[in-house]
Amino acid sequence: LLENENFGEAAAEYERTAYEYTEHEQASAAGYAAIFAHREHLKVATESALPAVRQRTVESSLRFADTFPEHEQAAVVLGAAADDLYEMNDLDRAIAAAQTLVDRYPDAETNLIRSAWAVIAHSSIDLAEYPAAEHAYSNVLALTAEDDESRADIVDGLAASIYKQGEQANSLEDYRTAANHFLRIKELAPTSSIRTAAEYDAAAALMKLQDWEFASNVLEEFRTSHPEHELQSEATKQLAFIYREVGQIERSAIEHERIAAEATDPVFCRGALLTAGELYVEARVVADAIRVFERYVNEYPRPLDLAMETRTRLAEIFKSERDYERHHAELDAIVAADRDAGADRTDRSRYLAARAALVLAERKFEHFAGIQLVQPFEDSLALKQQSMDQALAVFEELVQYEVAEVTAAATFYIAEIYFDFSAALLDSERPAGLSDVEKVDYEMVIEEEAFPFEERAI
């Protein structure tokens, strides 16, 4: 039958010879010949018949290995059966066959043992039996040469089996165990393609535990070890968050600056810069806060409102630092930015500009109020009037912003200007050498000049 290429019938007759007679010398040879016949049948079977032929091949192989375990080809036959069962997706039986090979034939050829462990590893991971898969992959790796082309895939398999254990622990909210699993990948499968993701996930698990110190150490090492990885920016964000949580405000600010530098989205970059600036303020690192805010307004003059808010923040910082020259310069910049904004002008920008202009106008008032009317009277009076005109002009311009509180302030200061001018006239230095009569006349003239200004003030 075999020579006539009737492989299926030949296999059946060989199996009868091997297993249905009482024990005889040719039994094991017949059993092995049956497997040979089945294998030959596999080569010529039609596509529709192939599954059944493969099933019979596997059953014959397993029967042979169990009946004739001492046969010199038993280990090879059992290994082939395990491979077939894995390809047939009969994973439990594939594991059983491969495990039998490993346990029964520990001195078999290395490649055969390695292949058996591979079947166990692949089948276990497909069955979500991840600790078993890890054990099997470890054995495969130990039997794989350093220069073997398949080594990288085995390392990835080992890493995946560990990573899955971490994912399972995560799903159970056992974050400490999850982190430990993820970090084991660096030790056991350092060249794995998923090592970087595992380290990042370890940090994420540690953050859920609020183990900030451990998490920050993992993330710092992640950034150092994987400078080009796509998760670099995410690691920086997490570090920024951690440092803020533990009160390391300046370090958090530094990380936010780094976020801004790495960001490709302008919106995200703007937000990171502003956060960095505020954190520097909180940490009282004023010079860096100023540097970051100035960088922001220079690089992002639009959206206008955000730029104006940032300039206002800068002006507040300069004022708190008593750097009045830069404070006033920033206020000038706020007024100019709103004035030149055109269609970009908003209610908010107008409000901020009005507030800035009010502060600048108050300086005009202070200058005006500081001028005393002294002799020679005509000279000081001319200077006082000129300053009054300038002050009135800037306060009248404030009304055009149509901001209620600024309009109210401007109106008040205009009244104060008139009242101050009236009082300055009354308190002015009198000429020397006047007679009593001239003094009376002079007082009457001064009062007549001062009274209208007091009325306007009222």
SULDA-V810228 format. One record per run of one state. SS is the DSSP state (hx for helix, st for strand, lp for the rest). FROM is the first residue (numbers start at 1). TO is the last residue. Records with the same first field share a line. If there is no record, write none. Layout:
BEGIN
SS: FROM-TO + FROM-TO
END
This chain:
BEGIN
lp: 1-6 + 20-26 + 45-46 + 68-73 + 88-90 + 105-109 + 127-129 + 143-150 + 172-174 + 189-194 + 209-211 + 226-231 + 246-248 + 263-265 + 283-285 + 300-303 + 321-323 + 340-341 + 345-346 + 370-376 + 402-403 + 427-435 + 458-458
hx: 7-19 + 27-44 + 47-67 + 74-87 + 91-104 + 110-126 + 130-142 + 151-171 + 175-188 + 195-208 + 212-225 + 232-245 + 249-262 + 266-282 + 286-299 + 304-320 + 324-339 + 342-344 + 347-369 + 377-401 + 404-426 + 436-457
END
